[in-house]
Amino acid sequence: MSPVTPRRGRSAEGRAEVRRDLVTAAVDLFTAQGYDDTTVDDIAAAAGVGRRTFFRYFKGKEDAVSPDHELGLARIAEVFATAHPTEPLLSVVLRAGETVFDLYLSDPGTARKRFALVHEVPALRDREAAMVHRYRRLFTKELAIRLADVEDGDLRAAVTGAAVVAAHNQALRRWLADGGTAEGTEACRAHFRKVADMLPLEQAPDLEQVARRLERAARSLERRTS
């Protein structure tokens, strides 16, 4: 009896592998034969999976080119949720922004092809613009909570959220314009960090605000353990 080959996608690592294979197949096919002339069936076949499997990961072929934005959004939310109450807000914001870079910088070859496709295909460009809005909205929401006791907190949150996302995108475009090499990833991150001096956030923590954040964290912990 021949050994049974385990199905891909059963574990978290397997699902990540299937997703990577689908993205690679989509990017390669869109580049080689054009977006309009590539079907979901083409992408699934090239990735070695069925059509039904494709739709477990993506709603349509326009989604298959994107990095895992749901993971990126979840990483940002986690940074804000787990940050220590005494950590300066600027530090939290930069850490949250940098978590998304790995979605792009871990595979420079795919990132370069994706960059070209997004500029060439209106459907992909619209999809990317919609995701930029989601990142900006998440940053603004998290910041508004933490700046609720600060004068013009809502305005500071909106400006900071927009600036962080814009700086992130600008750093990525610069990296890609310079060739999108693995050697250039640290320079990309460093370029993003320059936004720190441009944000309307207090560099030094206000002790009264820190105390309030500690009190909120303590109450939250009590609710979880009760």
N, C-alpha and C positions, 0 to 999 in steps of 0.2 A: 504493500500500500504506500502510495506516495505521500510525503508529508503535506499537511494542510498549510497553505500560505496565509498568514493572518491578513485580514483586510486593513488597508490603510485608513486612517481617519478614526480609529477606535480610541486612540490616546490623544492627549493634548499635543504631544510632539508630532503624531501622525497627522492630525488635522492641520497643524501649522505647515507640515511638509506638503500636503495636498494643496493648501492655499497658495504656497509659493510656486508650486508647479503650474497651477492654473494662471497665476499672474504672469509667470515667465512665458507660458504658451501664448497668452493673450497679447502681451507686449511684442513678442517675436512675430506673431501672425499679423498684427496690425501694421507693424513696420514693414514686413515683407510684401503683403498683398493688399493692404489698405483696410481701414476700419469698416467701411461700408460693405466690403466684399468678404468679410470674415463673419462667420456665424458662431453661435454658442456651441453647436455640434462640432465645429472645427476646433474650437478651443479645448473642449472636453476630450476629443480624440487625441489631440496633441499632448495633453497632460496625462493620458492613459486612464481616464475615468469616464463615467457615463454622464449623460445629460442631466439626470436627476441629481447626481452628486454636484454638478456645477451649481445648480440652483439651491443647494444647501449652503453654499458659501456666498453667492452673489445673486442680486435681483435681476441683473441683466449684464450684457457684455460691457457696458460703459463703466460698471463698477469693478470689473476684473482687472483694470489697469491700476487702480488706486492701491496705495499701501493700506494696511489694516487700520483705518482711521478710528474704528470703534475701540481698538486696543489703545491707540494714541490718546483718545479722549478719556478712557478709563485710567490710563497712567497719570494724566494730569489731575484728575479728580482724586486719585489715591495720594498724590503728593500733598495736596491741600488737606485732605482728610487726616493724614498721619503726621503732618508737620507739628513739631513741638510748639506749644503756645508762646515760648520765649524766642523762637527763631524769627529774625527780622523778616518782614513781609517781602522785601526785595529779594532776599535769598530764596524764599519759597517760590516766588514767581520765576526766577531764573532756573531753578531746579526743575520746576514743572515744564517750562519751555524746552529744556534740553532733553527731556525724556522722549520727545517725539522725533528727535534727530535719528535715532537708531532705526526707525522705520524706513528711512531713506539711505542713510550712510552705510548700512550693513551690506547693501548690494549696489555698488556704484554703477555697474553695467546696466542693470535694469533701470536705475534712477535716470541715467542719461537718455535711454530710449523713451522712458515715460515723459521726460521733460519735453522732448521733441514732439511726441504725439499730442500732448496737451496743447501745445501751441498750434498744431496743425488741424486738430479735429474739434469743431465747436461743441459737440456733445460732451467730450471729455473736459473741455475748458469750463463748461457750465457746471459739470459735476464737481470739479476742483474748487470753483468759486463757492459753491454751496457748502463744501466742507470747511473752507476758510471761515465762513460765517459761523459755523457751529463751534469751531475752536475759539473764535472771538467771543461768542456768547457765553461759553463755559468760563473763560477767564474772567469776563466781566461779572458774571454771577458770583463766582467764588470771591472775587475781590470786593464786591459790594457788601458781602456779609462781613468781611473783616474790616471794612472801612466805614461801617455803619455809624460809628461814634466820632468820625472825623469830619471836619467841615468840608463841604462839597465832596463827600465820600462817593456818591453816585457818579459824579463827573470824573473824579480821579480813577474810579474803577473802569469806566468806559474808555477813557483816554489810555490808561495802562493796558487794558485788554487789546485794544486796537494796535497799540504800538508794539507790544510783544509779538503778536501774530505777524505784523508787517515785518518786524526785524527778523523773525524766524524765516519767513519766505524770502526775504532779501538775501539773507545769508546762504540759503540753499541755492538761489539763482546764481549768486556769485560763485559758489563752489562748482556748480554745473558749468558755468561759463568758462571757468578755469580748467575744465577737463573732467571734473567729477572724479578725481582719483582718491584712492584710499589714503594716500599721503596727505591729502589736503583736508581731511575731515577735522583735525584739531583746529586748523585755521578757520574753518567754517564755524565751529563752536565759539571760538574766540571773537569772531566778528559779531556773532549774535550777542555776546555778553556786553558789547559796547552800548547796547540799549539801556543798560543800567543807569547811566548818568543822565538819561533823557526822561526818566519816568517820574511822575509826580507823587513819589512815595517818600516817606521819611526814612533816611538811612539809619538813624539811631532809634531803637524802640522806645516808645513812650511808656513809662512805668505804670501809669494808670491804665492804659490800654492793655498792657501785658497782664495786669492783675485781673482785668475783666475777662481776658481770654482764658486765663487759668481757672477762673471761677466757672466759666462755661464748660471747659474741658472736664472739670471735676463733677459738675452736674450731669454731664453726658455719661461719664464713667459710672456714676451712681445708678443711673437709669439702666445701663446695660447689665449691671451686676445684681440689681434688685429683682 
